[in-house]
Amino acid sequence: MTLIDGISSRAVDTPRTPVDVLERPTDDPATPAERTIVFVHDNASHGVLWQEIMQGLPGDLRVVSIDVRDFENDDLHDALSALEIAAAHLLDWSTDAEVGARHAQSHTVITLISQESGHTPAELDQPSEFRAALLEAIGYLAGAVTSLPATEAIILRSTD
């Protein structure tokens, strides 16, 4: 796995299996939930596909990418718990949409953003436009969120 500057990788121990996580080392773990974005992907992909998007997001956000193997909702919950993320904006794509939706049914998710796609989100070819759409979807561009809203699901459709 090749990482770009500003992104680090580590394995987070969970009860079932270690989970691979990508992070920006300069992000503050104490960042509030409304400024935390979690990218979720499965064993058909790897978090490195989100690196450029992660790197280009504003520095006052906490941005994490979690590899959820075998589509296990428990692995996602356990990894979030190990990272001390009680709530966040959750972005998943393709087959991971089921994992994100199941997680949101029983855990606090501020915004659930599901990317319908084939093997690679087409929007990654236009990272600045994707980042802008993501920031708008979570309310970041409209100013600070002062309270946690109810979970909202957003479907980003691709042309795949």
JOTA-V565056 format. One record per pair of residues at least 12 apart in sequence whose C-alpha atoms are under 6 Angstrom apart, sorted by sequence separation. I is the first residue (numbers start at 1). J is the second residue. D is the distance in Angstrom with one decimal. If there is no record, write none. Layout:
I:J:D ; I:J:D
This chain:
9:21:5.7 ; 9:22:4.5 ; 8:22:5.6 ; 8:23:5.4 ; 7:23:5.6 ; 7:24:4.7 ; 97:114:5.6 ; 6:24:5.7 ; 47:65:5.7 ; 87:108:5.1 ; 88:109:5.4 ; 89:110:5.1 ; 93:114:5.3 ; 87:109:5.3 ; 88:110:5.6 ; 89:111:4.7 ; 90:112:5.0 ; 91:113:4.6 ; 92:114:5.0 ; 93:115:4.2 ; 94:116:5.1 ; 91:114:5.8 ; 92:115:6.0 ; 93:116:5.7 ; 94:117:5.2 ; 36:61:5.7 ; 42:67:5.5 ; 35:61:5.0 ; 36:62:4.6 ; 37:63:5.0 ; 38:64:4.9 ; 39:65:4.5 ; 40:66:5.1 ; 41:67:5.2 ; 42:68:4.7 ; 43:69:4.9 ; 73:99:5.2 ; 36:63:5.9 ; 38:65:5.7 ; 41:68:5.8 ; 42:69:5.2 ; 73:103:5.9 ; 27:62:5.2 ; 111:151:5.1 ; 112:152:5.9 ; 113:153:5.7 ; 115:155:5.9 ; 23:64:4.9 ; 110:151:4.7 ; 111:152:4.8 ; 112:153:4.6 ; 113:154:4.7 ; 114:155:4.9 ; 115:156:4.9 ; 116:157:5.2 ; 117:158:5.8 ; 22:64:5.8 ; 109:151:5.6 ; 111:153:6.0 ; 113:155:5.9 ; 118:160:5.8 ; 22:65:4.9 ; 117:160:6.0 ; 21:65:5.5 ; 21:66:4.7 ; 20:67:5.4 ; 37:88:5.8 ; 36:88:5.1 ; 37:89:4.8 ; 38:90:4.9 ; 39:91:4.8 ; 40:92:4.8 ; 37:90:6.0 ; 39:92:5.9 ; 33:87:5.3 ; 33:88:4.9 ; 41:96:5.8 ; 14:78:5.6 ; 53:127:5.9
